[in-house]
């Protein structure tokens, strides 16, 4: 009798990432992953103790892909911006994993590489060392929120998008000027949430970095 195939950690993560492209963290389960691999859940628990540990490992692979071939260039603001845009691009290719990164975090090599680059960049800014951890924390929270928000929009179907746009037009252009005077006044200039995402991403990040720069002695 032939024994069941032993799956490597990388093969398990490949399959998990593929499943997560068409689902989310809530509906994903180790049992579903085991079924996709043609094995039982117990064999996967030899590699990962639980679902959370598995999801963290999947998210860390995205961070590893972000840092693959990365070389820091420019001043500290350019380095932070370049890394942020690489994260945005990488998670844009796997949007379902963006929320997982923000929710579960990661302690793997990819996470440490991202942390190291951000901290190194901030150290060259002239900030006192005691202020760097807090500034680093604010940047990471901002990036995780922006990337997860953008990823959430990118995963909707064309039908859902059109439905959302129709609701947006009704809510904005049809606003009662007596009850919503400001909304009615700016209605033709207000843009939907999904518009100009890259420009908004860069502008918000630049504002955060400018705020940090203003604190440098």
Secondary structure, DSSP 8 states (H G I E B T S, - for coil): --------HHHHHHHHHHHHTTS-TTT--HHHHHHHHTS-HHHHTTT-SSHHHHHHHHHHHHHHHHHTT----SSHHHHHHHHHHHHHHHHHHTTHHHHHHHHH---SHHHHHHHHHHHHHHHTTT--HHHHHHHHHHHHHHHHHHHHHHHHHHTS-HHHHHHHHHHHHHHHHT--TTTSHHHHHHTTT---TTTTHHHHHHHHHHHHHHHHHHT--
